[in-house]
């Protein structure tokens, strides 16, 4: 049911700022799944600023990786430029362990998906 997916997304969004690292990780991972649904994609996108903040400030590298994954999952024509700019900016300080994946996502996948629009 579409309304249930949107409510689930909104509830998960509250966990994105929880002090417990594991809850933030699980919320990001679950929202990646919700981002692929036509019924909840827009609801996921409402949390873009919080996810960008997690990418920039999170201490745990696995949570930062999930934040990058979620940004990619929520990327569409309406926000591709913003997300690519944030990911490229983050590359300057990103851990080496996730740089290669971020370059692949940002350059190859997003470029192919949205081209020069």
Phi and psi in radians as a Rosetta constraint file:
Dihedral C 1 N 2 CA 2 C 2 CIRCULARHARMONIC -1.000 0.35
Dihedral N 2 CA 2 C 2 N 3 CIRCULARHARMONIC -0.752 0.35
Dihedral C 2 N 3 CA 3 C 3 CIRCULARHARMONIC -1.089 0.35
Dihedral N 3 CA 3 C 3 N 4 CIRCULARHARMONIC -0.631 0.35
Dihedral C 3 N 4 CA 4 C 4 CIRCULARHARMONIC -1.151 0.35
Dihedral N 4 CA 4 C 4 N 5 CIRCULARHARMONIC -0.697 0.35
Dihedral C 4 N 5 CA 5 C 5 CIRCULARHARMONIC -1.121 0.35
Dihedral N 5 CA 5 C 5 N 6 CIRCULARHARMONIC -0.720 0.35
Dihedral C 5 N 6 CA 6 C 6 CIRCULARHARMONIC -1.156 0.35
Dihedral N 6 CA 6 C 6 N 7 CIRCULARHARMONIC -0.737 0.35
Dihedral C 6 N 7 CA 7 C 7 CIRCULARHARMONIC -1.104 0.35
Dihedral N 7 CA 7 C 7 N 8 CIRCULARHARMONIC -0.705 0.35
Dihedral C 7 N 8 CA 8 C 8 CIRCULARHARMONIC -1.086 0.35
Dihedral N 8 CA 8 C 8 N 9 CIRCULARHARMONIC -0.742 0.35
Dihedral C 8 N 9 CA 9 C 9 CIRCULARHARMONIC -1.079 0.35
Dihedral N 9 CA 9 C 9 N 10 CIRCULARHARMONIC -0.777 0.35
Dihedral C 9 N 10 CA 10 C 10 CIRCULARHARMONIC -1.121 0.35
Dihedral N 10 CA 10 C 10 N 11 CIRCULARHARMONIC -0.669 0.35
Dihedral C 10 N 11 CA 11 C 11 CIRCULARHARMONIC -1.162 0.35
Dihedral N 11 CA 11 C 11 N 12 CIRCULARHARMONIC -0.768 0.35
Dihedral C 11 N 12 CA 12 C 12 CIRCULARHARMONIC -1.092 0.35
Dihedral N 12 CA 12 C 12 N 13 CIRCULARHARMONIC -0.620 0.35
Dihedral C 12 N 13 CA 13 C 13 CIRCULARHARMONIC -1.005 0.35
Dihedral N 13 CA 13 C 13 N 14 CIRCULARHARMONIC -0.558 0.35
Dihedral C 13 N 14 CA 14 C 14 CIRCULARHARMONIC -1.187 0.35
Dihedral N 14 CA 14 C 14 N 15 CIRCULARHARMONIC -0.511 0.35
Dihedral C 14 N 15 CA 15 C 15 CIRCULARHARMONIC -1.353 0.35
Dihedral N 15 CA 15 C 15 N 16 CIRCULARHARMONIC -0.244 0.35
Dihedral C 15 N 16 CA 16 C 16 CIRCULARHARMONIC -1.110 0.35
Dihedral N 16 CA 16 C 16 N 17 CIRCULARHARMONIC -0.393 0.35
Dihedral C 16 N 17 CA 17 C 17 CIRCULARHARMONIC -1.956 0.35
Dihedral N 17 CA 17 C 17 N 18 CIRCULARHARMONIC 0.231 0.35
Dihedral C 17 N 18 CA 18 C 18 CIRCULARHARMONIC -1.187 0.35
Dihedral N 18 CA 18 C 18 N 19 CIRCULARHARMONIC 2.618 0.35
Dihedral C 18 N 19 CA 19 C 19 CIRCULARHARMONIC -1.276 0.35
Dihedral N 19 CA 19 C 19 N 20 CIRCULARHARMONIC -0.351 0.35
Dihedral C 19 N 20 CA 20 C 20 CIRCULARHARMONIC -1.431 0.35
Dihedral N 20 CA 20 C 20 N 21 CIRCULARHARMONIC 2.081 0.35
Dihedral C 20 N 21 CA 21 C 21 CIRCULARHARMONIC -1.008 0.35
Dihedral N 21 CA 21 C 21 N 22 CIRCULARHARMONIC -0.761 0.35
Dihedral C 21 N 22 CA 22 C 22 CIRCULARHARMONIC -1.076 0.35
Dihedral N 22 CA 22 C 22 N 23 CIRCULARHARMONIC -0.629 0.35
Dihedral C 22 N 23 CA 23 C 23 CIRCULARHARMONIC -1.194 0.35
Dihedral N 23 CA 23 C 23 N 24 CIRCULARHARMONIC -0.694 0.35
Dihedral C 23 N 24 CA 24 C 24 CIRCULARHARMONIC -1.098 0.35
Dihedral N 24 CA 24 C 24 N 25 CIRCULARHARMONIC -0.749 0.35
Dihedral C 24 N 25 CA 25 C 25 CIRCULARHARMONIC -1.071 0.35
Dihedral N 25 CA 25 C 25 N 26 CIRCULARHARMONIC -0.858 0.35
Dihedral C 25 N 26 CA 26 C 26 CIRCULARHARMONIC -1.110 0.35
Dihedral N 26 CA 26 C 26 N 27 CIRCULARHARMONIC -0.653 0.35
Dihedral C 26 N 27 CA 27 C 27 CIRCULARHARMONIC -1.118 0.35
Dihedral N 27 CA 27 C 27 N 28 CIRCULARHARMONIC -0.788 0.35
Dihedral C 27 N 28 CA 28 C 28 CIRCULARHARMONIC -1.100 0.35
Dihedral N 28 CA 28 C 28 N 29 CIRCULARHARMONIC -0.763 0.35
Dihedral C 28 N 29 CA 29 C 29 CIRCULARHARMONIC -1.117 0.35
Dihedral N 29 CA 29 C 29 N 30 CIRCULARHARMONIC -0.750 0.35
Dihedral C 29 N 30 CA 30 C 30 CIRCULARHARMONIC -1.166 0.35
Dihedral N 30 CA 30 C 30 N 31 CIRCULARHARMONIC -0.670 0.35
Dihedral C 30 N 31 CA 31 C 31 CIRCULARHARMONIC -1.184 0.35
Dihedral N 31 CA 31 C 31 N 32 CIRCULARHARMONIC -0.484 0.35
Dihedral C 31 N 32 CA 32 C 32 CIRCULARHARMONIC -1.051 0.35
Dihedral N 32 CA 32 C 32 N 33 CIRCULARHARMONIC -0.718 0.35
Dihedral C 32 N 33 CA 33 C 33 CIRCULARHARMONIC -1.173 0.35
Dihedral N 33 CA 33 C 33 N 34 CIRCULARHARMONIC -0.757 0.35
Dihedral C 33 N 34 CA 34 C 34 CIRCULARHARMONIC -1.151 0.35
Dihedral N 34 CA 34 C 34 N 35 CIRCULARHARMONIC -0.501 0.35
Dihedral C 34 N 35 CA 35 C 35 CIRCULARHARMONIC -1.140 0.35
Dihedral N 35 CA 35 C 35 N 36 CIRCULARHARMONIC -0.386 0.35
Dihedral C 35 N 36 CA 36 C 36 CIRCULARHARMONIC -1.471 0.35
Dihedral N 36 CA 36 C 36 N 37 CIRCULARHARMONIC -0.106 0.35
Dihedral C 36 N 37 CA 37 C 37 CIRCULARHARMONIC -1.606 0.35
Dihedral N 37 CA 37 C 37 N 38 CIRCULARHARMONIC 2.316 0.35
Dihedral C 37 N 38 CA 38 C 38 CIRCULARHARMONIC -1.086 0.35
Dihedral N 38 CA 38 C 38 N 39 CIRCULARHARMONIC -0.402 0.35
Dihedral C 38 N 39 CA 39 C 39 CIRCULARHARMONIC -1.437 0.35
Dihedral N 39 CA 39 C 39 N 40 CIRCULARHARMONIC -0.443 0.35
Dihedral C 39 N 40 CA 40 C 40 CIRCULARHARMONIC -2.084 0.35
Dihedral N 40 CA 40 C 40 N 41 CIRCULARHARMONIC -0.038 0.35
Dihedral C 40 N 41 CA 41 C 41 CIRCULARHARMONIC -0.977 0.35
Dihedral N 41 CA 41 C 41 N 42 CIRCULARHARMONIC -0.810 0.35
Dihedral C 41 N 42 CA 42 C 42 CIRCULARHARMONIC -1.122 0.35
Dihedral N 42 CA 42 C 42 N 43 CIRCULARHARMONIC -0.649 0.35
Dihedral C 42 N 43 CA 43 C 43 CIRCULARHARMONIC -1.147 0.35
Dihedral N 43 CA 43 C 43 N 44 CIRCULARHARMONIC -0.660 0.35
Dihedral C 43 N 44 CA 44 C 44 CIRCULARHARMONIC -1.111 0.35
Dihedral N 44 CA 44 C 44 N 45 CIRCULARHARMONIC -0.740 0.35
Dihedral C 44 N 45 CA 45 C 45 CIRCULARHARMONIC -1.076 0.35
Dihedral N 45 CA 45 C 45 N 46 CIRCULARHARMONIC -0.398 0.35
Dihedral C 45 N 46 CA 46 C 46 CIRCULARHARMONIC -1.159 0.35
Dihedral N 46 CA 46 C 46 N 47 CIRCULARHARMONIC -0.250 0.35
Dihedral C 46 N 47 CA 47 C 47 CIRCULARHARMONIC -1.754 0.35
Dihedral N 47 CA 47 C 47 N 48 CIRCULARHARMONIC 0.278 0.35
Dihedral C 47 N 48 CA 48 C 48 CIRCULARHARMONIC -1.018 0.35
Dihedral N 48 CA 48 C 48 N 49 CIRCULARHARMONIC -0.740 0.35
Dihedral C 48 N 49 CA 49 C 49 CIRCULARHARMONIC -1.140 0.35
Dihedral N 49 CA 49 C 49 N 50 CIRCULARHARMONIC -0.681 0.35
Dihedral C 49 N 50 CA 50 C 50 CIRCULARHARMONIC -1.153 0.35
Dihedral N 50 CA 50 C 50 N 51 CIRCULARHARMONIC -0.686 0.35
Dihedral C 50 N 51 CA 51 C 51 CIRCULARHARMONIC -1.201 0.35
Dihedral N 51 CA 51 C 51 N 52 CIRCULARHARMONIC -0.721 0.35
Dihedral C 51 N 52 CA 52 C 52 CIRCULARHARMONIC -1.073 0.35
Dihedral N 52 CA 52 C 52 N 53 CIRCULARHARMONIC -0.726 0.35
Dihedral C 52 N 53 CA 53 C 53 CIRCULARHARMONIC -1.082 0.35
Dihedral N 53 CA 53 C 53 N 54 CIRCULARHARMONIC -0.707 0.35
Dihedral C 53 N 54 CA 54 C 54 CIRCULARHARMONIC -1.109 0.35
Dihedral N 54 CA 54 C 54 N 55 CIRCULARHARMONIC -0.703 0.35
Dihedral C 54 N 55 CA 55 C 55 CIRCULARHARMONIC -1.061 0.35
Dihedral N 55 CA 55 C 55 N 56 CIRCULARHARMONIC -0.681 0.35
Dihedral C 55 N 56 CA 56 C 56 CIRCULARHARMONIC -1.454 0.35
Dihedral N 56 CA 56 C 56 N 57 CIRCULARHARMONIC -0.560 0.35
Dihedral C 56 N 57 CA 57 C 57 CIRCULARHARMONIC -2.067 0.35
Dihedral N 57 CA 57 C 57 N 58 CIRCULARHARMONIC -0.209 0.35
Dihedral C 57 N 58 CA 58 C 58 CIRCULARHARMONIC -1.114 0.35
Dihedral N 58 CA 58 C 58 N 59 CIRCULARHARMONIC 2.371 0.35
Dihedral C 58 N 59 CA 59 C 59 CIRCULARHARMONIC -1.364 0.35
Dihedral N 59 CA 59 C 59 N 60 CIRCULARHARMONIC -0.591 0.35
Dihedral C 59 N 60 CA 60 C 60 CIRCULARHARMONIC -1.449 0.35
Dihedral N 60 CA 60 C 60 N 61 CIRCULARHARMONIC 2.135 0.35
Dihedral C 60 N 61 CA 61 C 61 CIRCULARHARMONIC -1.122 0.35
Dihedral N 61 CA 61 C 61 N 62 CIRCULARHARMONIC -0.571 0.35
Dihedral C 61 N 62 CA 62 C 62 CIRCULARHARMONIC -1.201 0.35
Dihedral N 62 CA 62 C 62 N 63 CIRCULARHARMONIC -0.577 0.35
Dihedral C 62 N 63 CA 63 C 63 CIRCULARHARMONIC -1.250 0.35
Dihedral N 63 CA 63 C 63 N 64 CIRCULARHARMONIC -0.697 0.35
Dihedral C 63 N 64 CA 64 C 64 CIRCULARHARMONIC -1.077 0.35
Dihedral N 64 CA 64 C 64 N 65 CIRCULARHARMONIC -0.679 0.35
Dihedral C 64 N 65 CA 65 C 65 CIRCULARHARMONIC -1.116 0.35
Dihedral N 65 CA 65 C 65 N 66 CIRCULARHARMONIC -0.751 0.35
Dihedral C 65 N 66 CA 66 C 66 CIRCULARHARMONIC -1.131 0.35
Dihedral N 66 CA 66 C 66 N 67 CIRCULARHARMONIC -0.629 0.35
Dihedral C 66 N 67 CA 67 C 67 CIRCULARHARMONIC -1.103 0.35
Dihedral N 67 CA 67 C 67 N 68 CIRCULARHARMONIC -0.739 0.35
Dihedral C 67 N 68 CA 68 C 68 CIRCULARHARMONIC -1.106 0.35
Dihedral N 68 CA 68 C 68 N 69 CIRCULARHARMONIC -0.727 0.35
Dihedral C 68 N 69 CA 69 C 69 CIRCULARHARMONIC -1.068 0.35
Dihedral N 69 CA 69 C 69 N 70 CIRCULARHARMONIC -0.735 0.35
Dihedral C 69 N 70 CA 70 C 70 CIRCULARHARMONIC -1.188 0.35
Dihedral N 70 CA 70 C 70 N 71 CIRCULARHARMONIC -0.688 0.35
Dihedral C 70 N 71 CA 71 C 71 CIRCULARHARMONIC -1.038 0.35
Dihedral N 71 CA 71 C 71 N 72 CIRCULARHARMONIC -0.742 0.35
Dihedral C 71 N 72 CA 72 C 72 CIRCULARHARMONIC -1.107 0.35
Dihedral N 72 CA 72 C 72 N 73 CIRCULARHARMONIC -0.743 0.35
Dihedral C 72 N 73 CA 73 C 73 CIRCULARHARMONIC -1.145 0.35
Dihedral N 73 CA 73 C 73 N 74 CIRCULARHARMONIC -0.563 0.35
Dihedral C 73 N 74 CA 74 C 74 CIRCULARHARMONIC -1.575 0.35
Dihedral N 74 CA 74 C 74 N 75 CIRCULARHARMONIC -0.047 0.35
Dihedral C 74 N 75 CA 75 C 75 CIRCULARHARMONIC -1.203 0.35
Dihedral N 75 CA 75 C 75 N 76 CIRCULARHARMONIC 2.266 0.35
Dihedral C 75 N 76 CA 76 C 76 CIRCULARHARMONIC -2.564 0.35
Dihedral N 76 CA 76 C 76 N 77 CIRCULARHARMONIC -3.064 0.35
Dihedral C 76 N 77 CA 77 C 77 CIRCULARHARMONIC -1.034 0.35
Dihedral N 77 CA 77 C 77 N 78 CIRCULARHARMONIC -0.511 0.35
Dihedral C 77 N 78 CA 78 C 78 CIRCULARHARMONIC -1.310 0.35
Dihedral N 78 CA 78 C 78 N 79 CIRCULARHARMONIC -0.370 0.35
Dihedral C 78 N 79 CA 79 C 79 CIRCULARHARMONIC -2.329 0.35
Dihedral N 79 CA 79 C 79 N 80 CIRCULARHARMONIC 0.147 0.35
Dihedral C 79 N 80 CA 80 C 80 CIRCULARHARMONIC -1.011 0.35
Dihedral N 80 CA 80 C 80 N 81 CIRCULARHARMONIC -0.772 0.35
Dihedral C 80 N 81 CA 81 C 81 CIRCULARHARMONIC -1.101 0.35
Dihedral N 81 CA 81 C 81 N 82 CIRCULARHARMONIC -0.753 0.35
Dihedral C 81 N 82 CA 82 C 82 CIRCULARHARMONIC -1.110 0.35
Dihedral N 82 CA 82 C 82 N 83 CIRCULARHARMONIC -0.807 0.35
Dihedral C 82 N 83 CA 83 C 83 CIRCULARHARMONIC -1.162 0.35
Dihedral N 83 CA 83 C 83 N 84 CIRCULARHARMONIC -0.766 0.35
Dihedral C 83 N 84 CA 84 C 84 CIRCULARHARMONIC -1.088 0.35
Dihedral N 84 CA 84 C 84 N 85 CIRCULARHARMONIC -0.738 0.35
Dihedral C 84 N 85 CA 85 C 85 CIRCULARHARMONIC -1.072 0.35
Dihedral N 85 CA 85 C 85 N 86 CIRCULARHARMONIC -0.750 0.35
Dihedral C 85 N 86 CA 86 C 86 CIRCULARHARMONIC -1.149 0.35
Dihedral N 86 CA 86 C 86 N 87 CIRCULARHARMONIC -0.728 0.35
Dihedral C 86 N 87 CA 87 C 87 CIRCULARHARMONIC -1.162 0.35
Dihedral N 87 CA 87 C 87 N 88 CIRCULARHARMONIC -0.717 0.35
Dihedral C 87 N 88 CA 88 C 88 CIRCULARHARMONIC -1.144 0.35
Dihedral N 88 CA 88 C 88 N 89 CIRCULARHARMONIC -0.684 0.35
Dihedral C 88 N 89 CA 89 C 89 CIRCULARHARMONIC -1.108 0.35
Dihedral N 89 CA 89 C 89 N 90 CIRCULARHARMONIC -0.721 0.35
Dihedral C 89 N 90 CA 90 C 90 CIRCULARHARMONIC -1.157 0.35
Dihedral N 90 CA 90 C 90 N 91 CIRCULARHARMONIC -0.533 0.35
Dihedral C 90 N 91 CA 91 C 91 CIRCULARHARMONIC -0.961 0.35
Dihedral N 91 CA 91 C 91 N 92 CIRCULARHARMONIC -0.527 0.35
Dihedral C 91 N 92 CA 92 C 92 CIRCULARHARMONIC -1.074 0.35
Dihedral N 92 CA 92 C 92 N 93 CIRCULARHARMONIC -0.521 0.35
Dihedral C 92 N 93 CA 93 C 93 CIRCULARHARMONIC -2.079 0.35
Dihedral N 93 CA 93 C 93 N 94 CIRCULARHARMONIC 0.041 0.35
Dihedral C 93 N 94 CA 94 C 94 CIRCULARHARMONIC -1.163 0.35
Dihedral N 94 CA 94 C 94 N 95 CIRCULARHARMONIC 2.631 0.35
Dihedral C 94 N 95 CA 95 C 95 CIRCULARHARMONIC -1.099 0.35
Dihedral N 95 CA 95 C 95 N 96 CIRCULARHARMONIC 2.544 0.35
Dihedral C 95 N 96 CA 96 C 96 CIRCULARHARMONIC -1.022 0.35
Dihedral N 96 CA 96 C 96 N 97 CIRCULARHARMONIC -0.520 0.35
Dihedral C 96 N 97 CA 97 C 97 CIRCULARHARMONIC -1.130 0.35
Dihedral N 97 CA 97 C 97 N 98 CIRCULARHARMONIC -0.389 0.35
Dihedral C 97 N 98 CA 98 C 98 CIRCULARHARMONIC -2.054 0.35
Dihedral N 98 CA 98 C 98 N 99 CIRCULARHARMONIC -0.034 0.35
Dihedral C 98 N 99 CA 99 C 99 CIRCULARHARMONIC -1.059 0.35
Dihedral N 99 CA 99 C 99 N 100 CIRCULARHARMONIC -0.822 0.35
Dihedral C 99 N 100 CA 100 C 100 CIRCULARHARMONIC -1.036 0.35
Dihedral N 100 CA 100 C 100 N 101 CIRCULARHARMONIC -0.778 0.35
Dihedral C 100 N 101 CA 101 C 101 CIRCULARHARMONIC -1.118 0.35
Dihedral N 101 CA 101 C 101 N 102 CIRCULARHARMONIC -0.715 0.35
Dihedral C 101 N 102 CA 102 C 102 CIRCULARHARMONIC -1.153 0.35
Dihedral N 102 CA 102 C 102 N 103 CIRCULARHARMONIC -0.690 0.35
Dihedral C 102 N 103 CA 103 C 103 CIRCULARHARMONIC -1.096 0.35
Dihedral N 103 CA 103 C 103 N 104 CIRCULARHARMONIC -0.765 0.35
Dihedral C 103 N 104 CA 104 C 104 CIRCULARHARMONIC -1.063 0.35
Dihedral N 104 CA 104 C 104 N 105 CIRCULARHARMONIC -0.853 0.35
Dihedral C 104 N 105 CA 105 C 105 CIRCULARHARMONIC -1.093 0.35
Dihedral N 105 CA 105 C 105 N 106 CIRCULARHARMONIC -0.844 0.35
Dihedral C 105 N 106 CA 106 C 106 CIRCULARHARMONIC -1.211 0.35
Dihedral N 106 CA 106 C 106 N 107 CIRCULARHARMONIC -0.840 0.35
Dihedral C 106 N 107 CA 107 C 107 CIRCULARHARMONIC -1.430 0.35
Dihedral N 107 CA 107 C 107 N 108 CIRCULARHARMONIC -1.009 0.35
Dihedral C 107 N 108 CA 108 C 108 CIRCULARHARMONIC -1.291 0.35
Dihedral N 108 CA 108 C 108 N 109 CIRCULARHARMONIC -1.040 0.35
Dihedral C 108 N 109 CA 109 C 109 CIRCULARHARMONIC -1.208 0.35
Dihedral N 109 CA 109 C 109 N 110 CIRCULARHARMONIC -0.847 0.35
Dihedral C 109 N 110 CA 110 C 110 CIRCULARHARMONIC -1.206 0.35
Dihedral N 110 CA 110 C 110 N 111 CIRCULARHARMONIC -0.678 0.35
Dihedral C 110 N 111 CA 111 C 111 CIRCULARHARMONIC -1.090 0.35
Dihedral N 111 CA 111 C 111 N 112 CIRCULARHARMONIC -0.756 0.35
Dihedral C 111 N 112 CA 112 C 112 CIRCULARHARMONIC -1.152 0.35
Dihedral N 112 CA 112 C 112 N 113 CIRCULARHARMONIC -0.687 0.35
Dihedral C 112 N 113 CA 113 C 113 CIRCULARHARMONIC -1.206 0.35
Dihedral N 113 CA 113 C 113 N 114 CIRCULARHARMONIC -0.686 0.35
Dihedral C 113 N 114 CA 114 C 114 CIRCULARHARMONIC -2.111 0.35
Dihedral N 114 CA 114 C 114 N 115 CIRCULARHARMONIC -0.162 0.35
Dihedral C 114 N 115 CA 115 C 115 CIRCULARHARMONIC 0.901 0.35
Dihedral N 115 CA 115 C 115 N 116 CIRCULARHARMONIC -2.492 0.35
Dihedral C 115 N 116 CA 116 C 116 CIRCULARHARMONIC -1.716 0.35
Dihedral N 116 CA 116 C 116 N 117 CIRCULARHARMONIC 0.792 0.35
